[in-house]
Amino acid sequence: SAGGDPLHLFDELLASGPLFGAVVVDAQGLVHAGRFIEQTAVEADVIGAVVGGSVEEAARTVQHLHIGAWRGILLEAEHALLHLAPVSRDAVVVLAAQRNTPAGWLKRVGAQAAERAGRYLEAYE
């Protein structure tokens, strides 16, 4: 819940399916909320550091293409799917899920996570 510990902001979503984790990351790579579940080799701050620079790049890219604001990026890797969705001008929510997770499900959960993260950032930043 938005009123609780930022570490547990997305626990309800993490319990609902094949997610490894969900974190809110700013453009500097700082993780503001969320976590990765314990049995994952991925560290939240590593994801933050890697993804942070991509936030501005994604926004700049869609701006140059004149295709509207970006709503999400789906990245397929050998062992996981990552979904990034904008939360504010300089923050995204990053979801990591099992490789066989349906893309549509991940996009829907990403939208829910972005809404939750937006409410969190408004309340605490």
MOPAC internal coordinates of N, CA, C and O (Angstrom, degrees):
PM7 1SCF
backbone

  N    0.0000 0     0.00 0     0.00 0    0    0    0
  C    1.4582 1     0.00 0     0.00 0    1    0    0
  C    1.5170 1   110.23 1     0.00 0    2    1    0
  O    1.2310 1   120.56 1   -23.95 1    3    2    1
  N    1.3137 1   116.53 1   156.05 1    3    2    1
  C    1.4601 1   121.08 1  -176.58 1    5    3    2
  C    1.5213 1   111.91 1   -68.13 1    6    5    3
  O    1.2310 1   119.59 1   160.18 1    7    6    5
  N    1.3275 1   118.38 1   -19.82 1    7    6    5
  C    1.4472 1   120.80 1  -178.94 1    9    7    6
  C    1.5159 1   113.39 1   -87.52 1   10    9    7
  O    1.2310 1   119.68 1   172.98 1   11   10    9
  N    1.3097 1   118.22 1    -7.02 1   11   10    9
  C    1.4508 1   121.38 1  -174.08 1   13   11   10
  C    1.5128 1   113.70 1   -97.59 1   14   13   11
  O    1.2310 1   121.47 1    21.81 1   15   14   13
  N    1.2980 1   114.80 1  -158.19 1   15   14   13
  C    1.4564 1   123.90 1   179.91 1   17   15   14
  C    1.5278 1   109.57 1   -65.91 1   18   17   15
  O    1.2310 1   119.81 1   -51.93 1   19   18   17
  N    1.3444 1   117.97 1   128.07 1   19   18   17
  C    1.4719 1   119.98 1  -179.75 1   21   19   18
  C    1.5347 1   113.08 1   -57.94 1   22   21   19
  O    1.2310 1   120.71 1   151.27 1   23   22   21
  N    1.3115 1   116.25 1   -28.73 1   23   22   21
  C    1.4612 1   120.38 1   178.51 1   25   23   22
  C    1.5330 1   111.19 1   -59.74 1   26   25   23
  O    1.2310 1   120.77 1   147.69 1   27   26   25
  N    1.3330 1   116.13 1   -32.31 1   27   26   25
  C    1.4617 1   121.64 1  -174.12 1   29   27   26
  C    1.5326 1   113.37 1  -104.57 1   30   29   27
  O    1.2310 1   120.30 1  -161.36 1   31   30   29
  N    1.3271 1   117.03 1    18.64 1   31   30   29
  C    1.4625 1   122.01 1  -177.24 1   33   31   30
  C    1.5307 1   112.71 1   -54.94 1   34   33   31
  O    1.2310 1   120.32 1   142.91 1   35   34   33
  N    1.3326 1   117.00 1   -37.09 1   35   34   33
  C    1.4645 1   120.74 1  -173.96 1   37   35   34
  C    1.5331 1   113.44 1  -108.67 1   38   37   35
  O    1.2310 1   119.74 1  -166.20 1   39   38   37
  N    1.3295 1   118.10 1    13.80 1   39   38   37
  C    1.4667 1   120.33 1  -174.62 1   41   39   38
  C    1.5310 1   113.11 1   -56.21 1   42   41   39
  O    1.2310 1   120.64 1   143.30 1   43   42   41
  N    1.3370 1   116.38 1   -36.70 1   43   42   41
  C    1.4654 1   120.17 1   178.52 1   45   43   42
  C    1.5361 1   110.50 1   -60.78 1   46   45   43
  O    1.2310 1   120.51 1   137.77 1   47   46   45
  N    1.3193 1   116.63 1   -42.23 1   47   46   45
  C    1.4603 1   120.81 1   178.23 1   49   47   46
  C    1.5279 1   111.12 1   -69.83 1   50   49   47
  O    1.2310 1   120.49 1   141.20 1   51   50   49
  N    1.3335 1   116.66 1   -38.80 1   51   50   49
  C    1.4683 1   120.35 1  -179.89 1   53   51   50
  C    1.5219 1   110.95 1   -63.43 1   54   53   51
  O    1.2310 1   120.62 1   149.35 1   55   54   53
  N    1.3241 1   116.42 1   -30.65 1   55   54   53
  C    1.4652 1   120.51 1  -178.66 1   57   55   54
  C    1.5273 1   112.06 1   -80.30 1   58   57   55
  O    1.2310 1   120.41 1   166.63 1   59   58   57
  N    1.3386 1   116.83 1   -13.37 1   59   58   57
  C    1.4670 1   119.73 1  -169.68 1   61   59   58
  C    1.5204 1   114.24 1   -93.23 1   62   61   59
  O    1.2310 1   119.30 1  -179.75 1   63   62   61
  N    1.3225 1   118.95 1     0.25 1   63   62   61
  C    1.4517 1   116.99 1  -176.53 1   65   63   62
  C    1.5051 1   113.60 1  -179.43 1   66   65   63
  O    1.2310 1   120.83 1    24.77 1   67   66   65
  N    1.3207 1   116.03 1  -155.23 1   67   66   65
  C    1.4689 1   122.13 1  -171.23 1   69   67   66
  C    1.5265 1   114.76 1   -85.39 1   70   69   67
  O    1.2310 1   119.94 1  -146.24 1   71   70   69
  N    1.3348 1   117.72 1    33.76 1   71   70   69
  C    1.4605 1   120.36 1  -178.38 1   73   71   70
  C    1.5267 1   111.76 1   -85.45 1   74   73   71
  O    1.2310 1   121.28 1   -37.85 1   75   74   73
  N    1.3411 1   115.16 1   142.15 1   75   74   73
  C    1.4694 1   122.22 1   172.14 1   77   75   74
  C    1.5270 1   109.82 1   -91.15 1   78   77   75
  O    1.2310 1   120.77 1   152.37 1   79   78   77
  N    1.3247 1   116.13 1   -27.63 1   79   78   77
  C    1.4424 1   119.21 1  -177.47 1   81   79   78
  C    1.5035 1   113.10 1   178.16 1   82   81   79
  O    1.2310 1   121.76 1   -13.11 1   83   82   81
  N    1.3381 1   114.24 1   166.89 1   83   82   81
  C    1.4571 1   122.40 1   177.02 1   85   83   82
  C    1.5191 1   106.85 1  -150.25 1   86   85   83
  O    1.2310 1   120.49 1   -51.27 1   87   86   85
  N    1.3280 1   116.68 1   128.73 1   87   86   85
  C    1.4606 1   121.82 1  -179.25 1   89   87   86
  C    1.5223 1   110.88 1  -139.74 1   90   89   87
  O    1.2310 1   121.09 1   -28.69 1   91   90   89
  N    1.3373 1   115.52 1   151.31 1   91   90   89
  C    1.4587 1   122.46 1   172.10 1   93   91   90
  C    1.5245 1   106.70 1   -99.86 1   94   93   91
  O    1.2310 1   121.05 1   -56.05 1   95   94   93
  N    1.3347 1   115.60 1   123.95 1   95   94   93
  C    1.4595 1   122.11 1  -175.21 1   97   95   94
  C    1.5205 1   108.73 1  -124.89 1   98   97   95
  O    1.2310 1   120.64 1   -42.87 1   99   98   97
  N    1.3495 1   116.38 1   137.13 1   99   98   97
  C    1.4623 1   118.43 1   175.79 1  101   99   98
  C    1.5291 1   110.46 1   -95.83 1  102  101   99
  O    1.2310 1   121.04 1    -2.43 1  103  102  101
  N    1.3326 1   115.62 1   177.57 1  103  102  101
  C    1.4680 1   120.81 1  -174.76 1  105  103  102
  C    1.5235 1   112.60 1   -65.75 1  106  105  103
  O    1.2310 1   120.27 1   161.38 1  107  106  105
  N    1.3382 1   117.10 1   -18.62 1  107  106  105
  C    1.4619 1   120.40 1   177.11 1  109  107  106
  C    1.5336 1   111.38 1   -87.87 1  110  109  107
  O    1.2310 1   120.53 1   176.62 1  111  110  109
  N    1.3356 1   116.59 1    -3.38 1  111  110  109
  C    1.4614 1   120.51 1   179.46 1  113  111  110
  C    1.5125 1   114.16 1    90.38 1  114  113  111
  O    1.2310 1   119.92 1  -172.07 1  115  114  113
  N    1.3209 1   117.75 1     7.93 1  115  114  113
  C    1.4628 1   122.11 1  -179.85 1  117  115  114
  C    1.5212 1   109.91 1   -80.86 1  118  117  115
  O    1.2310 1   120.41 1   -49.75 1  119  118  117
  N    1.3260 1   116.82 1   130.25 1  119  118  117
  C    1.4648 1   121.55 1   177.27 1  121  119  118
  C    1.5264 1   108.33 1   -85.87 1  122  121  119
  O    1.2310 1   120.48 1   -59.51 1  123  122  121
  N    1.3516 1   116.69 1   120.49 1  123  122  121
  C    1.4686 1   122.05 1  -177.90 1  125  123  122
  C    1.5119 1   112.99 1   -93.53 1  126  125  123
  O    1.2310 1   119.89 1   151.22 1  127  126  125
  N    1.3154 1   117.81 1   -28.78 1  127  126  125
  C    1.4634 1   120.64 1  -176.40 1  129  127  126
  C    1.5243 1   108.74 1  -162.72 1  130  129  127
  O    1.2310 1   121.25 1   -16.55 1  131  130  129
  N    1.3159 1   115.21 1   163.45 1  131  130  129
  C    1.4521 1   121.26 1   177.03 1  133  131  130
  C    1.5099 1   112.37 1    91.67 1  134  133  131
  O    1.2310 1   121.50 1    -0.65 1  135  134  133
  N    1.3270 1   114.73 1   179.35 1  135  134  133
  C    1.4630 1   120.02 1  -176.58 1  137  135  134
  C    1.5185 1   109.98 1  -163.44 1  138  137  135
  O    1.2310 1   121.42 1   -10.89 1  139  138  137
  N    1.3171 1   114.89 1   169.11 1  139  138  137
  C    1.4585 1   122.74 1   169.88 1  141  139  138
  C    1.5173 1   107.28 1  -108.10 1  142  141  139
  O    1.2310 1   120.60 1   -37.08 1  143  142  141
  N    1.3240 1   116.45 1   142.92 1  143  142  141
  C    1.4578 1   119.03 1  -177.98 1  145  143  142
  C    1.5224 1   110.51 1   -67.32 1  146  145  143
  O    1.2310 1   120.96 1   -27.08 1  147  146  145
  N    1.3035 1   115.77 1   152.92 1  147  146  145
  C    1.4574 1   122.52 1  -169.14 1  149  147  146
  C    1.5210 1   114.56 1   -57.33 1  150  149  147
  O    1.2310 1   119.82 1   144.28 1  151  150  149
  N    1.3315 1   117.95 1   -35.72 1  151  150  149
  C    1.4661 1   119.01 1  -174.89 1  153  151  150
  C    1.5307 1   113.21 1   -80.22 1  154  153  151
  O    1.2310 1   120.54 1  -167.77 1  155  154  153
  N    1.3307 1   116.58 1    12.23 1  155  154  153
  C    1.4594 1   121.55 1   179.22 1  157  155  154
  C    1.5202 1   109.82 1   -98.39 1  158  157  155
  O    1.2310 1   120.53 1   -40.12 1  159  158  157
  N    1.3058 1   116.59 1   139.88 1  159  158  157
  C    1.4698 1   120.86 1   177.36 1  161  159  158
  C    1.5268 1   111.24 1   -75.90 1  162  161  159
  O    1.2310 1   120.22 1   165.01 1  163  162  161
  N    1.3354 1   117.19 1   -14.99 1  163  162  161
  C    1.4639 1   122.15 1  -176.17 1  165  163  162
  C    1.5274 1   110.22 1   -80.03 1  166  165  163
  O    1.2310 1   120.88 1   -44.32 1  167  166  165
  N    1.3052 1   115.92 1   135.68 1  167  166  165
  C    1.4662 1   121.84 1   176.06 1  169  167  166
  C    1.5296 1   108.41 1  -100.47 1  170  169  167
  O    1.2310 1   120.67 1   -41.53 1  171  170  169
  N    1.3321 1   116.33 1   138.47 1  171  170  169
  C    1.4650 1   120.79 1  -178.72 1  173  171  170
  C    1.5233 1   111.74 1   -58.46 1  174  173  171
  O    1.2310 1   120.05 1   138.39 1  175  174  173
  N    1.3417 1   117.51 1   -41.61 1  175  174  173
  C    1.4679 1   118.06 1  -177.49 1  177  175  174
  C    1.5225 1   112.44 1   -71.27 1  178  177  175
  O    1.2310 1   119.82 1   154.08 1  179  178  177
  N    1.3260 1   117.96 1   -25.92 1  179  178  177
  C    1.4695 1   120.67 1   174.99 1  181  179  178
  C    1.5290 1   109.14 1   -68.20 1  182  181  179
  O    1.2310 1   120.67 1   134.11 1  183  182  181
  N    1.3326 1   116.32 1   -45.89 1  183  182  181
  C    1.4736 1   120.33 1   176.02 1  185  183  182
  C    1.5217 1   109.28 1   -57.08 1  186  185  183
  O    1.2310 1   120.52 1   135.00 1  187  186  185
  N    1.3231 1   116.62 1   -45.00 1  187  186  185
  C    1.4599 1   120.69 1   179.92 1  189  187  186
  C    1.5046 1   112.37 1   -57.97 1  190  189  187
  O    1.2310 1   120.71 1   132.80 1  191  190  189
  N    1.3154 1   116.24 1   -47.20 1  191  190  189
  C    1.4598 1   120.78 1  -178.59 1  193  191  190
  C    1.5202 1   111.54 1   -63.14 1  194  193  191
  O    1.2310 1   120.43 1   140.72 1  195  194  193
  N    1.3265 1   116.78 1   -39.28 1  195  194  193
  C    1.4605 1   120.88 1  -177.38 1  197  195  194
  C    1.5284 1   111.36 1   -74.69 1  198  197  195
  O    1.2310 1   120.37 1   139.54 1  199  198  197
  N    1.3222 1   116.90 1   -40.46 1  199  198  197
  C    1.4607 1   121.71 1  -173.57 1  201  199  198
  C    1.5217 1   112.72 1   -84.06 1  202  201  199
  O    1.2310 1   120.35 1   151.42 1  203  202  201
  N    1.3252 1   116.94 1   -28.58 1  203  202  201
  C    1.4656 1   120.86 1  -174.42 1  205  203  202
  C    1.5107 1   114.77 1   -46.07 1  206  205  203
  O    1.2310 1   119.73 1   129.62 1  207  206  205
  N    1.3093 1   118.13 1   -50.38 1  207  206  205
  C    1.4578 1   121.67 1  -178.68 1  209  207  206
  C    1.5127 1   113.80 1   -67.21 1  210  209  207
  O    1.2310 1   120.23 1   158.16 1  211  210  209
  N    1.3087 1   117.17 1   -21.84 1  211  210  209
  C    1.4629 1   121.27 1  -179.00 1  213  211  210
  C    1.5187 1   112.64 1   -73.53 1  214  213  211
  O    1.2310 1   120.52 1   157.70 1  215  214  213
  N    1.3251 1   116.62 1   -22.30 1  215  214  213
  C    1.4572 1   120.92 1  -175.62 1  217  215  214
  C    1.5235 1   110.50 1   -60.23 1  218  217  215
  O    1.2310 1   120.39 1   124.49 1  219  218  217
  N    1.3236 1   116.86 1   -55.51 1  219  218  217
  C    1.4643 1   120.85 1  -179.44 1  221  219  218
  C    1.5214 1   110.80 1   -64.45 1  222  221  219
  O    1.2310 1   120.51 1   142.43 1  223  222  221
  N    1.3199 1   116.62 1   -37.57 1  223  222  221
  C    1.4683 1   120.99 1  -178.93 1  225  223  222
  C    1.5327 1   111.18 1   -62.30 1  226  225  223
  O    1.2310 1   120.44 1   136.91 1  227  226  225
  N    1.3110 1   116.76 1   -43.09 1  227  226  225
  C    1.4712 1   120.94 1   179.04 1  229  227  226
  C    1.5257 1   110.25 1   -62.63 1  230  229  227
  O    1.2310 1   120.57 1   133.03 1  231  230  229
  N    1.3261 1   116.51 1   -46.97 1  231  230  229
  C    1.4639 1   120.07 1  -179.89 1  233  231  230
  C    1.5210 1   110.81 1   -61.99 1  234  233  231
  O    1.2310 1   120.27 1   137.23 1  235  234  233
  N    1.3340 1   117.10 1   -42.77 1  235  234  233
  C    1.4660 1   121.41 1   179.90 1  237  235  234
  C    1.5334 1   110.66 1   -64.15 1  238  237  235
  O    1.2310 1   120.52 1   138.51 1  239  238  237
  N    1.3118 1   116.60 1   -41.49 1  239  238  237
  C    1.4643 1   121.23 1  -178.30 1  241  239  238
  C    1.5219 1   111.47 1   -61.57 1  242  241  239
  O    1.2310 1   119.94 1   128.81 1  243  242  241
  N    1.3397 1   117.72 1   -51.19 1  243  242  241
  C    1.4661 1   118.64 1  -178.63 1  245  243  242
  C    1.5236 1   111.75 1   -67.75 1  246  245  243
  O    1.2310 1   120.43 1   150.89 1  247  246  245
  N    1.3353 1   116.79 1   -29.11 1  247  246  245
  C    1.4629 1   119.69 1   176.20 1  249  247  246
  C    1.5274 1   110.16 1   -63.76 1  250  249  247
  O    1.2310 1   120.20 1   136.47 1  251  250  249
  N    1.3394 1   117.22 1   -43.53 1  251  250  249
  C    1.4726 1   121.55 1   179.43 1  253  251  250
  C    1.5243 1   111.85 1   -66.85 1  254  253  251
  O    1.2310 1   120.21 1   149.11 1  255  254  253
  N    1.3232 1   117.21 1   -30.89 1  255  254  253
  C    1.4631 1   120.73 1  -178.37 1  257  255  254
  C    1.5279 1   112.75 1   -82.21 1  258  257  255
  O    1.2310 1   120.18 1   168.36 1  259  258  257
  N    1.3299 1   117.25 1   -11.64 1  259  258  257
  C    1.4694 1   121.62 1  -179.96 1  261  259  258
  C    1.5264 1   112.05 1    55.03 1  262  261  259
  O    1.2310 1   120.69 1  -134.34 1  263  262  261
  N    1.3395 1   116.29 1    45.66 1  263  262  261
  C    1.4685 1   120.07 1  -179.85 1  265  263  262
  C    1.5230 1   111.34 1  -114.02 1  266  265  263
  O    1.2310 1   120.42 1  -165.30 1  267  266  265
  N    1.3190 1   116.80 1    14.70 1  267  266  265
  C    1.4564 1   121.24 1  -179.22 1  269  267  266
  C    1.5185 1   110.88 1    95.27 1  270  269  267
  O    1.2310 1   121.46 1    -2.17 1  271  270  269
  N    1.3134 1   114.81 1   177.83 1  271  270  269
  C    1.4644 1   120.45 1  -179.21 1  273  271  270
  C    1.5216 1   109.62 1   -70.33 1  274  273  271
  O    1.2310 1   120.71 1   -32.85 1  275  274  273
  N    1.3127 1   116.25 1   147.15 1  275  274  273
  C    1.4655 1   119.05 1   178.26 1  277  275  274
  C    1.5170 1   109.60 1   -78.55 1  278  277  275
  O    1.2310 1   120.95 1   -36.99 1  279  278  277
  N    1.3390 1   115.79 1   143.01 1  279  278  277
  C    1.4652 1   121.64 1  -178.16 1  281  279  278
  C    1.5113 1   112.26 1  -116.85 1  282  281  279
  O    1.2310 1   120.11 1   165.01 1  283  282  281
  N    1.3286 1   117.40 1   -14.99 1  283  282  281
  C    1.4507 1   118.37 1   178.84 1  285  283  282
  C    1.5084 1   111.70 1   176.28 1  286  285  283
  O    1.2310 1   121.83 1   -22.87 1  287  286  285
  N    1.3316 1   114.10 1   157.13 1  287  286  285
  C    1.4592 1   121.71 1   174.80 1  289  287  286
  C    1.5180 1   106.95 1  -132.32 1  290  289  287
  O    1.2310 1   120.43 1   -50.09 1  291  290  289
  N    1.3154 1   116.79 1   129.91 1  291  290  289
  C    1.4601 1   121.86 1   177.44 1  293  291  290
  C    1.5264 1   108.10 1  -108.55 1  294  293  291
  O    1.2310 1   120.70 1   -58.78 1  295  294  293
  N    1.3156 1   116.26 1   121.22 1  295  294  293
  C    1.4582 1   121.61 1  -179.84 1  297  295  294
  C    1.5227 1   109.29 1  -113.98 1  298  297  295
  O    1.2310 1   120.86 1   -53.56 1  299  298  297
  N    1.3228 1   115.96 1   126.44 1  299  298  297
  C    1.4567 1   120.75 1   177.88 1  301  299  298
  C    1.5134 1   109.05 1  -100.98 1  302  301  299
  O    1.2310 1   120.87 1   -52.23 1  303  302  301
  N    1.3195 1   115.93 1   127.77 1  303  302  301
  C    1.4568 1   121.53 1   176.14 1  305  303  302
  C    1.5307 1   107.83 1  -123.18 1  306  305  303
  O    1.2310 1   121.05 1    -6.62 1  307  306  305
  N    1.2952 1   115.60 1   173.38 1  307  306  305
  C    1.4625 1   119.96 1  -176.22 1  309  307  306
  C    1.5284 1   112.05 1   -60.52 1  310  309  307
  O    1.2310 1   120.24 1   141.84 1  311  310  309
  N    1.3416 1   117.15 1   -38.16 1  311  310  309
  C    1.4576 1   120.05 1  -173.47 1  313  311  310
  C    1.5165 1   114.80 1  -115.90 1  314  313  311
  O    1.2310 1   119.72 1  -178.12 1  315  314  313
  N    1.3343 1   118.14 1     1.88 1  315  314  313
  C    1.4637 1   119.89 1  -177.33 1  317  315  314
  C    1.5150 1   110.81 1  -162.39 1  318  317  315
  O    1.2310 1   121.70 1   -17.36 1  319  318  317
  N    1.3234 1   114.36 1   162.64 1  319  318  317
  C    1.4603 1   122.05 1   168.28 1  321  319  318
  C    1.5178 1   106.62 1  -109.62 1  322  321  319
  O    1.2310 1   120.25 1   -42.74 1  323  322  321
  N    1.3203 1   117.14 1   137.26 1  323  322  321
  C    1.4516 1   121.78 1   173.81 1  325  323  322
  C    1.5158 1   108.63 1  -115.37 1  326  325  323
  O    1.2310 1   120.89 1   -40.42 1  327  326  325
  N    1.3188 1   115.91 1   139.58 1  327  326  325
  C    1.4573 1   120.54 1   174.77 1  329  327  326
  C    1.5140 1   107.62 1  -126.77 1  330  329  327
  O    1.2310 1   120.42 1   -53.18 1  331  330  329
  N    1.3419 1   116.79 1   126.82 1  331  330  329
  C    1.4522 1   122.88 1   176.76 1  333  331  330
  C    1.5112 1   108.07 1  -112.48 1  334  333  331
  O    1.2310 1   120.54 1   -44.92 1  335  334  333
  N    1.3281 1   116.58 1   135.08 1  335  334  333
  C    1.4610 1   121.52 1   176.81 1  337  335  334
  C    1.5276 1   108.71 1  -136.76 1  338  337  335
  O    1.2310 1   120.24 1   -40.70 1  339  338  337
  N    1.3344 1   117.15 1   139.30 1  339  338  337
  C    1.4616 1   119.92 1  -179.22 1  341  339  338
  C    1.5257 1   111.00 1   -69.50 1  342  341  339
  O    1.2310 1   121.36 1   -38.85 1  343  342  341
  N    1.3293 1   114.99 1   141.15 1  343  342  341
  C    1.4620 1   121.51 1   176.49 1  345  343  342
  C    1.5215 1   109.08 1  -111.37 1  346  345  343
  O    1.2310 1   120.69 1   139.54 1  347  346  345
  N    1.3269 1   116.28 1   -40.46 1  347  346  345
  C    1.4605 1   122.84 1   177.70 1  349  347  346
  C    1.5222 1   106.56 1  -148.20 1  350  349  347
  O    1.2310 1   120.70 1     8.01 1  351  350  349
  N    1.3268 1   116.28 1  -171.99 1  351  350  349
  C    1.4716 1   118.96 1  -178.93 1  353  351  350
  C    1.5173 1   112.29 1   -60.16 1  354  353  351
  O    1.2310 1   120.33 1   147.83 1  355  354  353
  N    1.3359 1   116.97 1   -32.17 1  355  354  353
  C    1.4605 1   118.39 1  -175.79 1  357  355  354
  C    1.5291 1   113.20 1  -129.07 1  358  357  355
  O    1.2310 1   120.38 1  -152.74 1  359  358  357
  N    1.3269 1   116.88 1    27.26 1  359  358  357
  C    1.4679 1   119.31 1   177.04 1  361  359  358
  C    1.5262 1   110.37 1  -142.42 1  362  361  359
  O    1.2310 1   121.40 1   -33.25 1  363  362  361
  N    1.3197 1   114.93 1   146.75 1  363  362  361
  C    1.4598 1   121.55 1   176.35 1  365  363  362
  C    1.5193 1   108.64 1  -130.50 1  366  365  363
  O    1.2310 1   121.65 1   -19.05 1  367  366  365
  N    1.3300 1   114.44 1   160.95 1  367  366  365
  C    1.4555 1   120.11 1   168.62 1  369  367  366
  C    1.5233 1   105.75 1  -106.06 1  370  369  367
  O    1.2310 1   120.90 1   -45.78 1  371  370  369
  N    1.3217 1   115.88 1   134.22 1  371  370  369
  C    1.4606 1   122.23 1  -179.83 1  373  371  370
  C    1.5219 1   107.91 1  -115.37 1  374  373  371
  O    1.2310 1   120.85 1   -56.24 1  375  374  373
  N    1.3291 1   115.99 1   123.76 1  375  374  373
  C    1.4612 1   121.59 1   174.46 1  377  375  374
  C    1.5190 1   108.01 1  -110.05 1  378  377  375
  O    1.2310 1   120.91 1   -40.82 1  379  378  377
  N    1.3115 1   115.87 1   139.18 1  379  378  377
  C    1.4643 1   121.28 1   173.71 1  381  379  378
  C    1.5180 1   107.46 1  -120.32 1  382  381  379
  O    1.2310 1   120.70 1   -48.45 1  383  382  381
  N    1.3219 1   116.26 1   131.55 1  383  382  381
  C    1.4597 1   120.83 1  -175.86 1  385  383  382
  C    1.5228 1   110.42 1  -135.89 1  386  385  383
  O    1.2310 1   121.67 1   -15.00 1  387  386  385
  N    1.3235 1   114.41 1   165.00 1  387  386  385
  C    1.4622 1   120.30 1   175.78 1  389  387  386
  C    1.5213 1   109.24 1   -58.12 1  390  389  387
  O    1.2310 1   120.87 1   -31.50 1  391  390  389
  N    1.3132 1   115.95 1   148.50 1  391  390  389
  C    1.4645 1   123.54 1  -174.05 1  393  391  390
  C    1.5263 1   113.26 1   -57.21 1  394  393  391
  O    1.2310 1   119.99 1   146.68 1  395  394  393
  N    1.3263 1   117.63 1   -33.32 1  395  394  393
  C    1.4784 1   120.48 1  -176.29 1  397  395  394
  C    1.5312 1   112.84 1   -90.98 1  398  397  395
  O    1.2310 1   119.78 1  -167.92 1  399  398  397
  N    1.3218 1   118.03 1    12.08 1  399  398  397
  C    1.4590 1   121.80 1   178.90 1  401  399  398
  C    1.5289 1   109.62 1   -66.80 1  402  401  399
  O    1.2310 1   119.72 1   -47.59 1  403  402  401
  N    1.3399 1   118.13 1   132.41 1  403  402  401
  C    1.4690 1   119.87 1   176.91 1  405  403  402
  C    1.5393 1   111.15 1   -61.60 1  406  405  403
  O    1.2310 1   120.84 1   -48.38 1  407  406  405
  N    1.3206 1   116.00 1   131.62 1  407  406  405
  C    1.4660 1   121.33 1  -176.79 1  409  407  406
  C    1.5236 1   111.66 1   -58.85 1  410  409  407
  O    1.2310 1   119.95 1   140.31 1  411  410  409
  N    1.3194 1   117.69 1   -39.69 1  411  410  409
  C    1.4643 1   120.93 1  -179.54 1  413  411  410
  C    1.5191 1   112.14 1   -62.14 1  414  413  411
  O    1.2310 1   120.63 1   138.23 1  415  414  413
  N    1.3218 1   116.39 1   -41.77 1  415  414  413
  C    1.4656 1   120.99 1   177.85 1  417  415  414
  C    1.5216 1   109.92 1   -62.49 1  418  417  415
  O    1.2310 1   120.80 1   135.26 1  419  418  417
  N    1.3327 1   116.07 1   -44.74 1  419  418  417
  C    1.4590 1   120.81 1  -177.83 1  421  419  418
  C    1.5317 1   110.91 1   -64.39 1  422  421  419
  O    1.2310 1   120.25 1   141.52 1  423  422  421
  N    1.3361 1   117.13 1   -38.48 1  423  422  421
  C    1.4613 1   120.78 1   178.21 1  425  423  422
  C    1.5344 1   110.91 1   -65.85 1  426  425  423
  O    1.2310 1   120.23 1   139.38 1  427  426  425
  N    1.3322 1   117.16 1   -40.62 1  427  426  425
  C    1.4734 1   120.69 1   178.09 1  429  427  426
  C    1.5263 1   110.73 1   -64.05 1  430  429  427
  O    1.2310 1   120.62 1   133.32 1  431  430  429
  N    1.3277 1   116.42 1   -46.68 1  431  430  429
  C    1.4641 1   120.28 1   179.52 1  433  431  430
  C    1.5301 1   110.09 1   -65.68 1  434  433  431
  O    1.2310 1   120.31 1   144.99 1  435  434  433
  N    1.3274 1   117.01 1   -35.01 1  435  434  433
  C    1.4598 1   120.83 1   176.13 1  437  435  434
  C    1.5160 1   111.65 1   -61.38 1  438  437  435
  O    1.2310 1   120.13 1   139.37 1  439  438  437
  N    1.3252 1   117.35 1   -40.63 1  439  438  437
  C    1.4689 1   121.25 1   177.75 1  441  439  438
  C    1.5274 1   110.33 1   -65.03 1  442  441  439
  O    1.2310 1   120.17 1   138.26 1  443  442  441
  N    1.3319 1   117.29 1   -41.74 1  443  442  441
  C    1.4683 1   120.89 1   177.22 1  445  443  442
  C    1.5245 1   110.58 1   -62.85 1  446  445  443
  O    1.2310 1   120.68 1   136.62 1  447  446  445
  N    1.3283 1   116.30 1   -43.38 1  447  446  445
  C    1.4615 1   120.93 1  -179.64 1  449  447  446
  C    1.5273 1   110.65 1   -64.34 1  450  449  447
  O    1.2310 1   120.16 1   140.61 1  451  450  449
  N    1.3320 1   117.30 1   -39.39 1  451  450  449
  C    1.4666 1   121.01 1   179.64 1  453  451  450
  C    1.5243 1   110.58 1   -64.52 1  454  453  451
  O    1.2310 1   120.18 1   139.24 1  455  454  453
  N    1.3399 1   117.27 1   -40.76 1  455  454  453
  C    1.4655 1   120.56 1   176.74 1  457  455  454
  C    1.5182 1   110.76 1   -61.41 1  458  457  455
  O    1.2310 1   120.76 1   132.80 1  459  458  457
  N    1.3253 1   116.15 1   -47.20 1  459  458  457
  C    1.4645 1   121.92 1  -179.60 1  461  459  458
  C    1.5364 1   109.89 1   -61.92 1  462  461  459
  O    1.2310 1   120.47 1   136.71 1  463  462  461
  N    1.3249 1   116.71 1   -43.29 1  463  462  461
  C    1.4602 1   121.05 1   179.95 1  465  463  462
  C    1.5244 1   110.97 1   -65.40 1  466  465  463
  O    1.2310 1   120.36 1   141.90 1  467  466  465
  N    1.3307 1   116.91 1   -38.10 1  467  466  465
  C    1.4611 1   120.82 1   177.78 1  469  467  466
  C    1.5168 1   111.74 1   -61.78 1  470  469  467
  O    1.2310 1   120.75 1   136.08 1  471  470  469
  N    1.3403 1   116.17 1   -43.92 1  471  470  469
  C    1.4677 1   119.93 1   177.65 1  473  471  470
  C    1.5265 1   109.99 1   -63.50 1  474  473  471
  O    1.2310 1   120.32 1   139.53 1  475  474  473
  N    1.3221 1   117.00 1   -40.47 1  475  474  473
  C    1.4617 1   121.31 1   178.81 1  477  475  474
  C    1.5308 1   110.90 1   -61.21 1  478  477  475
  O    1.2310 1   120.62 1   130.55 1  479  478  477
  N    1.3356 1   116.42 1   -49.45 1  479  478  477
  C    1.4683 1   120.56 1  -177.97 1  481  479  478
  C    1.5261 1   111.12 1   -63.07 1  482  481  479
  O    1.2310 1   120.13 1   139.87 1  483  482  481
  N    1.3391 1   117.37 1   -40.13 1  483  482  481
  C    1.4604 1   120.31 1   178.18 1  485  483  482
  C    1.5287 1   110.85 1   -61.28 1  486  485  483
  O    1.2310 1   120.79 1   140.79 1  487  486  485
  N    1.3297 1   116.09 1   -39.21 1  487  486  485
  C    1.4595 1   120.60 1  -175.80 1  489  487  486
  C    1.5245 1   112.21 1   -75.78 1  490  489  487
  O    1.2310 1   119.75 1   146.79 1  491  490  489
  N    1.3314 1   118.09 1   -33.21 1  491  490  489
  C    1.4595 1   120.02 1  -168.57 1  493  491  490
  C    1.5242 1   115.91 1  -115.54 1  494  493  491
  O    1.2310 1   119.89 1   171.21 1  495  494  493
  N    1.3126 1   117.82 1    -8.79 1  495  494  493
  C    1.4845 1   117.42 1  -176.66 1  497  495  494
  C    1.5317 1   109.94 1   -98.94 1  498  497  495
  O    1.2310 1   120.10 1   180.00 1  499  498  497

